[in-house]
């Protein structure tokens, strides 16, 4: 009974995280600010939200423990610079017609992570995973042949996140304190840049809507990350990996249907290969999950 409860909690958190991440590209359209200003504002209000959450969950002691090891501080800082770039990309992309490229990057991410696990950590890949990576490679090659290159936004998402996880994996730091550390890393620069931006300060004094839209953005991003963390703790690796595809699917739908980003017939070829790779991974994950459930039931 307890196992089903935990799985239900993980499933709920994963779906909520994906839905909230999918809302971000729509939400930022209501804030008439540049992508850079949105990022700095998001850092300020997300840091405030995470501080409250860490205090409420009694995780501030874990945050203070980070500073007891110089190597931990150095590695978390390096990882923070990489993930900070991803956070910037996530709010900059939607206001610069790059939401579709973002979704492509997140579709490719599980495959690049699988490749990282194989090459860096010596993890074994089964035949199905090799098959999926082959289709994804065909999609990337088709896109390069059509456009001359892979969109840099997609490349940044799919290529840099594995580097971040390589850095974070050996560190024995709880997720919430590490997340707060990464936000506070950018907080001084965020406050300085926003206070020095006369256009932003003038806009802030003249627009009453910014006073709730900007804190709302920070709250939305923070809750998304917290739900994502909770899902990873309460779900098996296979089911968590499967549900990771919900986020880029929602982002892509938002990009094409809500934001009206173009999608021509030629792009269907490359995207079809990548979606097929994602579908193969999903089917493989579902079959593993079913077999595991059946085995546990029969015991």
Secondary structure, 3 states (H helix, E strand, C coil): CHHHHHHHHHHHHHHHHHHHHHHHHHHHHHCCCCHHHHHHHHHHHHHHHHHHHHHHCCCHHHHHHHHHCHHHHHHHHHHHHHHHHHHHHHHHCHHHCCHHHHHHHHHHHHHHHHHHHHHCCCCCCCHHHHHHHHHHHHHHHHHHHHHCCCCHHHHHHHHHHHHHHHHHHCCCCCHHHHHHHHHHHHHHHHHHHHHHCHHHHHHHHHCCCHHHHHHHHHHHHHHHHHHHHHHHHHCCHHHHHHHHHHHHHHHHHHHHHHCCCCCCHHHHHHHHHHHHHHHHHHHHHHHHHHHHHHHHHHC
